[in-house]
Amino acid sequence: MLTVHTAQAVLVVPEDEAPVVDGAVAVEGDRIAAVGPREQVLVAHPGARVRHWPGALVPGLVHDEPLPAAPSPRERVHALLQGGCTAVLSEFVADPELRGAAVRGGVAVLDGCRLGSLVPGGRADFAVFDATGECLATVVAGRLVHRRR
């Protein structure tokens, strides 16, 4: 199902482009279908489910340190998702159970740190943060995997 995520503040796109104020990301399956001004994306995707977020929508973060302590590997990975991380460096998930939990959760396991971007055709990995920096939602491969209650 096609979903359009809108951000009330600023939508961050690739570094070489200016941020889009009052922007949106259209997601089809695990890929980004469109990125741009809210009205433009909504008009181009009539009938899409729409999620309005009261914050800044940004590319998913890369976790570059040991994972938080928790009773299980699944809970350790969930802690990453709660912080807006959609990827982790491979050195921090060397344990097979932890790596398995990351892969099952859709978290990308990277050999090196790289900046994500929100581009059509790219994997739909992003997070939404409020004005205080708290993560409101995390989307991994097009799936809403964390939402602040």
C-alpha positions as CSV (number, residue, x, y, z in Angstrom):
1,M,0.0,0.0,0.0
2,L,1.2,3.5,-0.9
3,T,1.8,5.7,2.2
4,V,2.6,9.4,2.2
5,H,4.5,10.6,5.3
6,T,4.3,14.4,5.8
7,A,6.5,16.5,8.1
8,Q,5.2,19.7,9.6
9,A,8.7,21.1,10.0
10,V,11.6,20.3,7.6
11,L,12.1,17.3,5.4
12,V,15.8,16.6,5.0
13,V,16.9,15.3,1.6
14,P,20.4,14.6,0.2
15,E,23.2,16.9,1.3
16,D,23.5,18.7,-2.0
17,E,19.9,19.7,-2.0
18,A,18.1,22.3,0.1
19,P,15.7,20.9,2.8
20,V,12.1,20.9,1.9
21,V,9.9,22.9,4.2
22,D,6.4,21.3,4.7
23,G,7.6,18.2,2.8
24,A,6.5,14.6,2.2
25,V,7.9,11.2,1.4
26,A,5.7,8.7,-0.6
27,V,6.5,5.1,0.2
28,E,5.6,2.1,-1.9
29,G,6.6,-1.2,-0.3
30,D,10.2,-0.9,0.9
31,R,11.1,2.0,-1.5
32,I,10.7,5.7,-1.7
33,A,8.4,6.6,-4.5
34,A,8.6,10.4,-4.3
35,V,10.1,13.2,-2.1
36,G,9.1,16.8,-2.3
37,P,6.7,19.5,-1.1
38,R,3.6,18.1,0.7
39,E,1.0,19.3,-1.7
40,Q,2.9,18.2,-4.8
41,V,3.4,14.6,-3.4
42,L,-0.2,14.4,-2.2
43,V,-1.6,15.4,-5.6
44,A,0.7,12.9,-7.4
45,H,-0.5,10.1,-5.1
46,P,-4.3,10.4,-4.7
47,G,-5.8,7.7,-2.5
48,A,-2.6,7.0,-0.6
49,R,-2.8,6.5,3.1
50,V,-1.4,9.7,4.7
51,R,0.5,9.9,8.0
52,H,1.1,13.5,9.3
53,W,4.1,13.9,11.7
54,P,4.6,17.0,13.9
55,G,8.3,17.1,13.4
56,A,11.3,16.9,11.1
57,L,11.5,13.8,8.9
58,V,15.1,12.8,8.3
59,P,17.1,9.9,6.9
60,G,17.4,7.0,9.4
61,L,20.4,7.3,11.7
62,V,23.4,4.9,11.7
63,H,24.2,3.5,15.2
64,D,28.0,3.7,15.6
65,E,28.6,2.4,19.1
66,P,27.8,-0.7,21.2
67,L,24.1,-1.4,21.4
68,P,22.2,-0.5,24.6
69,A,22.1,-3.2,27.3
70,A,18.7,-5.0,27.4
71,P,17.5,-8.5,28.5
72,S,17.4,-9.9,24.9
73,P,18.9,-9.2,21.5
74,R,15.5,-8.2,20.2
75,E,15.1,-5.6,22.9
76,R,18.6,-4.2,22.2
77,V,17.7,-3.7,18.5
78,H,14.3,-2.2,19.5
79,A,16.2,0.4,21.6
80,L,17.9,1.5,18.3
81,L,14.6,1.8,16.6
82,Q,13.3,4.0,19.4
83,G,16.2,6.4,18.8
84,G,15.6,6.7,15.0
85,C,18.4,4.3,14.0
86,T,17.7,2.3,10.8
87,A,21.3,0.9,10.4
88,V,24.1,-0.3,12.7
89,L,27.8,-0.8,12.1
90,S,28.6,-4.5,11.7
91,E,31.3,-4.4,14.4
92,F,28.6,-3.8,17.0
93,V,26.4,-6.8,16.0
94,A,29.2,-9.4,15.7
95,D,27.3,-11.7,18.1
96,P,25.2,-14.1,15.8
97,E,22.1,-13.7,18.0
98,L,22.3,-9.9,18.0
99,R,23.0,-9.8,14.2
100,G,20.1,-12.1,13.6
101,A,17.8,-9.8,15.6
102,A,19.0,-6.8,13.7
103,V,18.4,-8.5,10.3
104,R,15.0,-9.8,11.4
105,G,14.1,-6.2,12.4
106,G,15.1,-4.9,9.0
107,V,18.0,-2.9,10.4
108,A,20.7,-2.5,7.8
109,V,24.1,-3.8,8.9
110,L,26.9,-1.7,7.4
111,D,30.6,-2.2,7.2
112,G,31.2,1.6,7.3
113,C,29.3,4.6,8.3
114,R,27.6,6.5,5.5
115,L,24.9,9.2,5.4
116,G,21.5,8.1,4.3
117,S,19.4,10.1,1.9
118,L,15.8,10.3,0.9
119,V,15.7,9.8,-2.8
120,P,13.1,8.1,-5.1
121,G,14.0,4.5,-5.6
122,G,16.0,4.4,-2.3
123,R,15.2,2.2,0.6
124,A,12.5,3.8,2.8
125,D,14.5,4.2,6.0
126,F,13.8,7.4,8.0
127,A,12.8,8.8,11.3
128,V,10.8,11.7,12.6
129,F,12.0,13.9,15.5
130,D,10.2,16.5,17.4
131,A,11.6,20.0,18.3
132,T,13.2,18.5,21.5
133,G,15.1,15.8,19.5
134,E,12.8,13.0,20.7
135,C,12.2,10.3,18.1
136,L,8.5,10.2,17.3
137,A,8.6,7.4,14.7
138,T,11.0,5.2,12.8
139,V,10.4,3.6,9.4
140,V,12.6,0.7,8.2
141,A,12.3,-0.6,4.7
142,G,8.9,1.1,4.5
143,R,7.5,-0.4,7.7
144,L,6.6,1.7,10.7
145,V,8.6,-0.1,13.4
146,H,8.5,2.5,16.2
147,R,5.9,5.1,17.1
148,R,6.0,7.1,20.3
149,R,2.8,6.7,22.2
